[in-house]
Amino acid sequence: MAILIHTGLATTNLDGSIKFYEEAFSFKVVFKENDILKEIESITGIVNQKCSLAHLSMPNSEHIIELLQFDGQEKNLDINAPIKPGQAHISFQSDDFDKLKDKVLFLGAKIIGDITFFPEGRAAYFYEPYGTFFELSESKLAIKK
């Protein structure tokens, strides 16, 4: 049996992404470490690949997001949508889609495509100023309170 423990998101600026997720979604840092080399070389199989990372939690959720700022062989990435193998996004359900959309846009996020209508409600993909992807949804699924 497997248990979901976190979602990892690569970013170009760890501190910037932390600030964005704190301000947009009330995340709090529960762990942060800079310039990890040995373990990152081992897990990626890339010599001299290091990263700084942070674990963030948010109220009303047990899920952790892990933000990772790599420093090594990742320089020439052309990131414009979360559709390439290995990329990821996280999704936030909101009972006030328009208010949250306006908030994330004010904080510097960019919408990727269009706000899309699904049977469950509207949804849209965004990326925050430092490259991580997320979705906003007004799905009619229950919001954990």
DOTI-551549 format. One record per residue (C-alpha): residue in one letter; z, y, x. Coordinates in steps of 0.2 Angstrom, whole numbers, plus 2048, in hexadecimal, padded with zeros to 3 digits. Example, Ala and Ser with C-alpha at 12.3 -4.5 7.8 and 13.67 -1.06 7.14 Angstrom:
% DOTI-551549
{type->A zz->827 yy->7EA xx->83E} .
{type->S zz->824 yy->7FB xx->844} .
END
This chain:
% DOTI-551549
{type->M zz->800 yy->800 xx->800} .
{type->A zz->7FC yy->811 xx->806} .
{type->I zz->804 yy->822 xx->802} .
{type->L zz->7FC yy->833 xx->803} .
{type->I zz->806 yy->83D xx->80F} .
{type->H zz->7FC yy->84D xx->813} .
{type->T zz->7EA yy->855 xx->813} .
{type->G zz->7E4 yy->85B xx->823} .
{type->L zz->7D9 yy->86B xx->824} .
{type->A zz->7D1 yy->872 xx->834} .
{type->T zz->7D2 yy->884 xx->836} .
{type->T zz->7CC yy->891 xx->843} .
{type->N zz->7DD yy->89B xx->842} .
{type->L zz->7ED yy->891 xx->83F} .
{type->D zz->7F8 yy->8A1 xx->83C} .
{type->G zz->7EB yy->8A9 xx->831} .
{type->S zz->7E9 yy->899 xx->826} .
{type->I zz->7FC yy->897 xx->825} .
{type->K zz->7FD yy->8A9 xx->81F} .
{type->F zz->7EF yy->8A7 xx->813} .
{type->Y zz->7F7 yy->897 xx->80B} .
{type->E zz->808 yy->89F xx->80B} .
{type->E zz->802 yy->8AF xx->802} .
{type->A zz->7F6 yy->8A6 xx->7F6} .
{type->F zz->7FF yy->897 xx->7F1} .
{type->S zz->811 yy->899 xx->7F7} .
{type->F zz->811 yy->88C xx->804} .
{type->K zz->81F yy->88B xx->811} .
{type->V zz->81D yy->885 xx->823} .
{type->V zz->828 yy->875 xx->825} .
{type->F zz->821 yy->870 xx->837} .
{type->K zz->817 yy->879 xx->844} .
{type->E zz->812 yy->874 xx->856} .
{type->N zz->806 yy->87D xx->862} .
{type->D zz->7FB yy->876 xx->870} .
{type->I zz->7FD yy->863 xx->86C} .
{type->L zz->7F2 yy->85B xx->879} .
{type->K zz->7F7 yy->849 xx->87D} .
{type->E zz->7F8 yy->843 xx->86B} .
{type->I zz->7E8 yy->84C xx->866} .
{type->E zz->7DE yy->845 xx->875} .
{type->S zz->7E4 yy->834 xx->86F} .
{type->I zz->7E0 yy->835 xx->85D} .
{type->T zz->7CF yy->83E xx->85F} .
{type->G zz->7CA yy->834 xx->86E} .
{type->I zz->7C4 yy->845 xx->876} .
{type->V zz->7CB yy->84A xx->887} .
{type->N zz->7D2 yy->85B xx->888} .
{type->Q zz->7D2 yy->85D xx->875} .
{type->K zz->7E2 yy->865 xx->86F} .
{type->C zz->7E8 yy->86E xx->85F} .
{type->S zz->7F6 yy->878 xx->857} .
{type->L zz->7FB yy->872 xx->846} .
{type->A zz->807 yy->876 xx->838} .
{type->H zz->80D yy->86D xx->828} .
{type->L zz->80F yy->877 xx->819} .
{type->S zz->817 yy->872 xx->808} .
{type->M zz->817 yy->87C xx->7F8} .
{type->P zz->823 yy->87D xx->7E9} .
{type->N zz->820 yy->870 xx->7DB} .
{type->S zz->817 yy->864 xx->7E6} .
{type->E zz->81C yy->856 xx->7F2} .
{type->H zz->80B yy->857 xx->7FB} .
{type->I zz->809 yy->85E xx->80D} .
{type->I zz->7FA yy->867 xx->814} .
{type->E zz->7F7 yy->866 xx->827} .
{type->L zz->7EE yy->875 xx->82E} .
{type->L zz->7E6 yy->871 xx->83F} .
{type->Q zz->7DF yy->87D xx->84B} .
{type->F zz->7D5 yy->873 xx->858} .
{type->D zz->7D1 yy->87A xx->86A} .
{type->G zz->7C5 yy->870 xx->874} .
{type->Q zz->7B4 yy->868 xx->86E} .
{type->E zz->7B3 yy->86F xx->85C} .
{type->K zz->7AB yy->880 xx->860} .
{type->N zz->799 yy->87F xx->859} .
{type->L zz->79E yy->87B xx->847} .
{type->D zz->793 yy->882 xx->839} .
{type->I zz->79F yy->882 xx->82B} .
{type->N zz->799 yy->888 xx->81A} .
{type->A zz->79E yy->87B xx->80D} .
{type->P zz->7AA yy->86C xx->80C} .
{type->I zz->79C yy->85F xx->80B} .
{type->K zz->79A yy->858 xx->81D} .
{type->P zz->7A3 yy->847 xx->821} .
{type->G zz->7B4 yy->84B xx->828} .
{type->Q zz->7B6 yy->85B xx->81F} .
{type->A zz->7C3 yy->85D xx->811} .
{type->H zz->7C9 yy->869 xx->804} .
{type->I zz->7D9 yy->86A xx->7FA} .
{type->S zz->7DA yy->86E xx->7E7} .
{type->F zz->7E6 yy->87A xx->7DE} .
{type->Q zz->7E7 yy->879 xx->7CB} .
{type->S zz->7EC yy->889 xx->7C3} .
{type->D zz->7F1 yy->88E xx->7B1} .
{type->D zz->7E9 yy->89F xx->7B5} .
{type->F zz->7D9 yy->89C xx->7BE} .
{type->D zz->7D3 yy->8AE xx->7BE} .
{type->K zz->7E3 yy->8B5 xx->7C4} .
{type->L zz->7E4 yy->8A8 xx->7D3} .
{type->K zz->7D1 yy->8AB xx->7D6} .
{type->D zz->7D4 yy->8BD xx->7D8} .
{type->K zz->7E3 yy->8BB xx->7E3} .
{type->V zz->7DA yy->8B0 xx->7EF} .
{type->L zz->7CB yy->8BB xx->7F0} .
{type->F zz->7D6 yy->8CA xx->7F3} .
{type->L zz->7DE yy->8C0 xx->802} .
{type->G zz->7CD yy->8BE xx->80A} .
{type->A zz->7C7 yy->8AD xx->803} .
{type->K zz->7B4 yy->8AB xx->7FF} .
{type->I zz->7AD yy->8A1 xx->7F0} .
{type->I zz->7A0 yy->894 xx->7F6} .
{type->G zz->795 yy->891 xx->7E7} .
{type->D zz->798 yy->896 xx->7D5} .
{type->I zz->7A7 yy->894 xx->7C9} .
{type->T zz->7A2 yy->884 xx->7C1} .
{type->F zz->7A6 yy->87E xx->7B0} .
{type->F zz->7AB yy->86C xx->7AE} .
{type->P zz->7B2 yy->863 xx->79E} .
{type->E zz->7C3 yy->866 xx->7A5} .
{type->G zz->7C1 yy->878 xx->7A8} .
{type->R zz->7BA yy->884 xx->7B6} .
{type->A zz->7BB yy->880 xx->7C8} .
{type->A zz->7B5 yy->888 xx->7D8} .
{type->Y zz->7B4 yy->885 xx->7EB} .
{type->F zz->7BA yy->892 xx->7F7} .
{type->Y zz->7BE yy->894 xx->80A} .
{type->E zz->7CC yy->89E xx->811} .
{type->P zz->7C8 yy->8AB xx->81F} .
{type->Y zz->7CC yy->89E xx->82D} .
{type->G zz->7C1 yy->890 xx->826} .
{type->T zz->7CB yy->884 xx->81B} .
{type->F zz->7C4 yy->87F xx->80B} .
{type->F zz->7CD yy->87E xx->7FA} .
{type->E zz->7C9 yy->87D xx->7E7} .
{type->L zz->7D0 yy->886 xx->7D9} .
{type->S zz->7D0 yy->87D xx->7C8} .
{type->E zz->7D6 yy->880 xx->7B6} .
{type->S zz->7D5 yy->86E xx->7B2} .
{type->K zz->7DF yy->869 xx->7A3} .
{type->L zz->7E9 yy->85C xx->7AD} .
{type->A zz->7FB yy->85F xx->7AC} .
{type->I zz->802 yy->86B xx->7B9} .
{type->K zz->812 yy->864 xx->7C2} .
{type->K zz->820 yy->870 xx->7BF} .
END
